[in-house]
Amino acid sequence: MDTPLSSAVARLIPPAALACIPGWGEGLLGQGVSLLAGGGQLNRCVLVCTPDGRFVVRLRIDQASRPGAVGSQELACQRVAAAAGLAPPILASAPDAGWVVMPFVEGALWQVADLASRERVARLGERLAELHALAPPAVAPLDALAIIRAQVRVITQADPSSAEPLARTLERARGLSEACGSLGRCAVLNHGDVNVANLIGPQPVLIDWEYAQVADPLYDVACLLSYYPGLRDHLDWLLGGAMLGSAAERRVLEAHLGLFEVLNGLWSVAQGAAHGDAAGLVAVRPAE
């Protein structure tokens, strides 16, 4: 018998997406359908169990105000990674990634404690090296300054008083961007949001490709260090696994870290501004 909760969850899924789930039928409407943890405030992930297996439907709640998250780019990047076993395959999707149907990935999510293991950190570095070695899809390389400008517009429209400190932040970002490009090498496929909630199993498989970019391989490492500063204790293992341990790469990594922290900090404030969160509308001041 249908339960109100599971039926309500099932009805969140667009009919076009339901039709793409192997084994789906109306008789399953209230059975084997549940919300998964994760997705943050901008996405929902629904687990659908059918006679043909377990599947995840990722739904974008709000398509607006997501600088750096281009649906078509997400899909192109995930497909390349999935072909190499680094991401879940996409079974079907909306063209703008408003919904995506994928097989459920078996395995445990990583925890912060995993990053205290040198062996696990080295394996993560190796997986990043595998990702960065793939031929990237035909998408535009990361333009961090364009994303930052878009974030600034969202914030200043909601809070005009933030314009002056944000202008200083943008100027600092220009300098960091120039330093990031000092090695003069080709951009590669990056996951763009490497955190433990997006890592499944010992290999690991990387999920949630919403912010995937074609960028310098140090971009993913900077993301990790920004989220988990304690990883510096195992940086040799991470960089060794990722084959990014030269003295020049270590120097430029600091610029990538600074730039990612600007991007991520502005992202948080921009999301608050876009969704009317007055508490988030604080002036973002440039780091000293």
N, C-alpha and C positions, 0 to 999 in steps of 0.2 A: 504494500500500500504506500502511496506517495506520502512523504512527510512534508510539512509546510516549509521547513528549512531547506531540505535538499531540492525541492521543486523550485523554490525561490532562487536558489543558487543556479540551477540549470537554466532558468529563464534569463539570467544575466548574459548567457552566451548567445550571440547572434545566430539566427537560423542557418545562415551560410556557413558558419563555423561548425555548428552541430552536424550539418550534412557531410562534413569532411572527416568526422571522427570515425575510424573503422569500427564497425559493429554497432553503431548508434541506432537506436530506435525509440519511438515515443514511449514504449513500455518501460524504458530505463529512466524516464524523466525524474522520478524521485528516488532512484536507487543508484548508489555508487557515484554520487556527485557531491563534492565537498570543496570548500575553500582551502587552499594551502597557505601556510605562513609565507611571508615575504611579499615582494612587490612594492613595499613602501606605500606612500600616499598617492602614487600616480598610476599604479597598475594593480590588477587583481590576477591571481593565478588559481585556476579551477582544475581539480583532479577529477577526471571522468573515467570510470571503470566500465568496460563493456566486455562481452564474451571474447572479443579480439585482443584485449590487453588493457593497459592503463595508459592514459593520455593526459597531457596538460594543455589547457587553453589559457594563454596569456592575453589579458585584455587591458588595453590602455583606457584609463578612466577619463583622462582629459588630454586632448592632443595639443592644447594651446601652451605657449610659453615654455618650450623645451629647447632652448638654444643648445646645439651640439648633438641633439638626438633626432636624426633624420630616419624615418621609418624605412624607406627604400634602402638606405645605407646599412641599417641594422640587418635587414634580411640578406643583403648581398654578402656582408661580412660573416654572418652566422653560417650561411651555406658553404662558404669556402672552408671555414673551420670544421664544420660538421663532416665534410668530405674526408677530412684527415682524422676524424675520430676525436676531435677536441671540443665539440659542441653537440647538443642534441640536433638531429636532423629536423628540418621543417617539413611537415607533411602537407600543410596548406596555410595560407595567410591572406589577409587583406593586403592590397597593394601598399598601403601606408602603414602596415604593421599594427593597425588598430586591434586586430586579433591574430594570433598565431597558434596553430595546432602542432604539438610535438609529442613524441613518445615520452612517457615518464622515465626519468633517469634514476635507476636504482643506485643506492649507496647513501652513505652518511654525509651530511653537510660538514664541511670543515668547521673547526672551532678556533678561537684565538689561541688556545693552548697548543694547537698544531704548529703554530708559527714559532714555538719554542723548541721544536725539534729540528736539528740541523738536517737530518735526512729528509724530512718533509719539505723543508724550505728549499733544499737542493733539488728535490723532485719538481717542486713548483717552478723553480728557475728553468729546469729542463723542458717543462711543458711550454713555458713562455718562449723558449728558444725554438721549439717545434712550430709554434704559432707564427713567430716572426720570420721563419724560413719559408712560409707559404707564399705563393704568388698572390698579391692582394687583388681584390676586386677593382673594377674600373670606377672608383669613386674619387672625389677630390681629396687631396691630402688635408690633414688637420690645419685649420686656420684658427689658432687659439685666440688671436686678437679679435677676429670677427665674432667669435662666440662671446668673448668678454664684452665687446661693444653691445651685442644684443642683450646680454644680461644687464648691462648698465642702463639700457633704454627701459627695460621692464621695471627696474628699481626706481629710476628717477621719475618715471611717469607716475608712480605711486607716492613717491617721496621726493619732491623737487629739492629739498634742502640737502639731499645726499650728493648733489651734482659735483660740488667742489672736491670733497674727499675722494669720490669715485674717479674724478679726472686725474688725481695723483696716483691712484691705484692703476689706472690705465697706462700712465707714463712708466710706472715701474714695470708693468707687464711687457711693455715694448722692449725694454732693456733685457729682461729675462728671455723673451722670444728670440732676440738676436743671439744671445749666448747659447740658447738651445740649438740653433742652427749652425754653430761654429764648426761642427765636425763635417758638415757638408755631405752627408750620406743620404741614400734613398730612403723614403718612408716605407714602412712595412705594416702589416696587419696587426693591430693592437686591440685587445679586449676593451680597454678604456675604463673599466670599473672593477678592478680586481680586488675583491674582498672575500672574506671567508664565507659569506652568505651566497656567493656565486661560484663556489667550488664544491664539487660532489665526488666522493670516492677517492681512493688512494692515488689515482693517476695524476691529477684529477680531471674531470670534465668541467668545462666552464659554461655557465648558464647566464642568462640575462645580458644580451648583446646590445642593449638599447643605446649605449654610448660608445659603441665600437668606432674606432678611428683608424685611418691609415696615417701613421706618424712614425717618428723615431722610436726604435725599440725601447729606449730608456723611458718612454712615456708610461708604459705599464709598471715599470719598476718604481718610478716616482709616485704613481698611484698607490702602490703598496706601502711605500715608506710614509706617505702622507697619512694613510689610515692607521698604520701601525708603526710608530716611531721606534718601538722596541726592536724592530727587525734589524736595526743597525748592528745589533750584537751578532747577527748571523749574515751580515751583508756579503761577506766573502763567499759564503755558500750560495746565496741567492744569485749574485752576479756570476759566480763560477758556473752554476747550472745554466744560466741564461747566456753564457758566453759574452759577457759585457764587462769584463773586469779590468780593462786597461786603465792606466793612469788618466788619460785624456777623457775616457768615458766616465770615470768617477768624478772628475771635475765638472763636466757638463751635467751630470746627474743632479747636482745641486741646483742648477738653473731650472732643470725640468721639474724638480720638486717644488721650487718656489712658484713656478708658473701653474703647476697643477693645483697648488694650494689657493692661488688667486681664483682659478676657475671654479674650484669646489666651494670656496667660501661665497663667491658671488652667486653660484647656483642655489645655495641654501637660502640666501636672502631673496633672490629673484623668485623662487617658488613661493615664499611667504607673500611677496608683493603681488604675484599673479593670482593668488587665492585669497587676498584680502586679509592676510594675517598681519595686523598692525604691529604685533610684538616683534615681527621679523624685519620691520622697516627701520633698521638702524643704519646710520652712516657707516659704510665700510671704509676703514682707514688703511692706508698703505702700511705695510710692515716696514719697520725701520731697518 
